[in-house]
Amino acid sequence: MGMRKLRVYTGPAVDHSSVSVLGNSLDFHSVKVTLGDVLPILADAVASDRTWLNDFQADEIIISADLFDVIQAYRNFRRPGA
């Protein structure tokens, strides 16, 4: 009987039209993606209380200043329980 090879499934193939390697100013392992690509996945992970999120809590992300302003305004004006 031949030796079987095991492969690790890493998810669907990456669509390179929506992901690109960032310029030299950032880490080689960084990628640039749209917020629309990431938010649904992160929202599901938060809702499902996935433990792997804890591994990235201290990681810094770069967002635009206007998005930061909107997030801050939302945080300050949202009503708990509404």
C-alpha positions in Angstrom: 0.0 0.0 0.0 1.4 3.4 -1.0 2.2 6.1 1.5 -0.6 8.7 1.8 0.3 12.4 1.9 -1.7 14.7 4.2 -2.4 18.2 3.1 -3.6 21.1 5.3 -6.6 23.0 4.0 -5.9 26.7 4.3 -9.2 28.0 2.8 -10.2 29.1 -0.6 -7.7 30.4 -3.0 -6.9 34.1 -2.6 -8.4 36.4 -5.3 -5.3 38.4 -6.2 -7.5 41.2 -7.7 -8.6 42.3 -4.2 -5.4 41.6 -2.3 -2.1 43.2 -3.0 1.3 43.3 -1.2 1.9 46.7 0.3 4.8 48.9 -0.5 8.2 48.7 1.1 7.2 51.0 4.0 5.4 48.1 5.8 6.2 44.5 6.8 6.7 42.1 3.9 3.9 39.9 5.3 1.3 42.7 5.2 -1.5 42.8 2.6 -3.9 45.5 1.6 -7.6 44.5 1.5 -10.9 46.4 1.4 -12.8 46.8 4.6 -15.8 45.1 2.9 -13.7 42.0 2.5 -12.7 41.8 6.1 -15.7 43.1 8.1 -18.1 40.2 7.5 -15.5 37.7 8.5 -14.5 39.6 11.6 -18.1 40.2 12.6 -18.8 36.5 12.3 -15.8 35.7 14.4 -16.7 38.2 17.1 -20.4 36.9 17.1 -19.1 33.3 17.4 -16.6 34.3 20.1 -13.7 32.7 18.3 -10.6 32.4 20.5 -8.1 33.1 17.7 -9.2 36.8 17.9 -7.4 37.1 21.2 -4.1 36.4 19.3 -4.5 39.6 17.4 -5.9 42.0 20.0 -2.6 43.9 20.4 -2.0 44.1 16.6 -2.2 47.6 15.2 -4.1 48.4 12.0 -4.1 51.5 9.8 -7.4 53.1 8.9 -8.2 56.4 7.3 -8.7 59.4 9.4 -12.3 59.9 8.3 -13.2 56.3 9.2 -11.6 56.8 12.6 -13.7 59.9 13.1 -16.9 58.0 12.2 -16.0 55.1 14.6 -15.3 57.6 17.4 -18.6 59.4 16.8 -20.5 56.1 16.7 -18.8 55.0 20.0 -19.8 58.3 21.7 -23.3 58.6 20.4 -24.7 55.0 20.4 -27.2 54.2 23.0 -26.7 51.0 25.0 -29.5 48.6 24.6 -31.0 50.4 21.6 
